[in-house]
């Protein structure tokens, strides 16, 4: 398996991977397409086994609204692995490659919404423990996570701000009943 930058002509294959992974009729794939179209994508990496992508991870531009200044940060989303290829280390490899890409882009931090059990084993920590606030109250605190990178300075604390595309697609956090279900599961994990 190879992890590399998404190539020209692979947008449809990436869209299929995202749609299969999220099983959501293409909602997340449409969000990622809009992120790319608006020039917000900072990295789009694929896991390829043979010739076809079997996994994808995206990094897009966000901001940290720190007291001193607005800081460019990266948002890791979506992370997608074809369902028939899950539990084979592809997601882990994509997350690691995304963090390396973020370092190469000079980002001080990478934020995400996701399972603290999964991402915690891959170098992410609760964002609140670093003084970061989620962009929405609909993101459960344990699910809002960060990988702090070498460019981070101690004064960089505050609220993370997503670009409009996340709000237009209603993908900043979850809504009930899904939010309530996730909060119950996170309480059980703690």
Buried (B, 14 or more C-beta within 10 A) or exposed (E): EEBEEBEEEBBEBBBBBBBBBBEEEEEBBBBBBBBBEEEBBBBBBBBBBEEEBBBBBBBBBBBBBBEEEEBBBBBBBBBBBBEEBEEBBBBEBBBBBBBBBBBEBEBBBBBBBBBBEBBBEBBBBBBBEBEBBBBBEBBBBBBBBBBBBEBBEEEBBBEBBBBEBBEEBEBBBBEEEEBEEBBEBBEEEE
